[in-house]
Amino acid sequence: MSNCIFCAIAQNTAPAWVIYEDEHTMAFLDIAPATDGHTLVIPKRHVRDLWELSEADGRHVMVAAKRVAEWIKRALSPDGVNLFHATGAAAFQSVFHFHLHVVPRYNGDRVRKPWEPQPGDRDKMAAIAERIRRAAEMGG
């Protein structure tokens, strides 16, 4: 897609610190890293977001993310790792090409939880679960 920076990176027409590439995916360092080693994993073909991601592309991205996380563990010795994805502007997606963040975590780093966990209302949760199960029965 024209004007997509991640497509340009995948086509090697824009610079990036690429650390992994195969037929379907590419992984490169985030230019605004949350921590040292913060990496983005993308499908090479343009996919706008999670809702457009095929199961095959999802598998390829996840396999690549697992490899990258293992290499980061060996190279940088983080204390943990987060995988993060955002679909839609409301979820803070800023580049509209599917990408998975692999964020190494270090004790005392500046990264914080994006929400404050609080127990949910059980009746509401039961109703939501039922709505999602019904949607699943519709297919897809």
GICOR-V860676 format. One record per run of one state. SS is the DSSP state (h for helix, s for strand, l for the rest). FROM is the first residue (numbers start at 1). LEN is the number of residues. If there is no record, write none. Layout:
# GICOR-V860676
ss->SS from->FROM len->LEN
ss->SS from->FROM len->LEN
This chain:
# GICOR-V860676
ss->l from->1 len->4
ss->h from->5 len->6
ss->l from->11 len->7
ss->s from->18 len->4
ss->l from->22 len->3
ss->s from->25 len->5
ss->l from->30 len->9
ss->s from->39 len->5
ss->l from->44 len->6
ss->h from->50 len->3
ss->l from->53 len->2
ss->h from->55 len->22
ss->l from->77 len->3
ss->s from->80 len->5
ss->l from->85 len->4
ss->h from->89 len->3
ss->l from->92 len->7
ss->s from->99 len->7
ss->l from->106 len->16
ss->h from->122 len->16
ss->l from->138 len->3
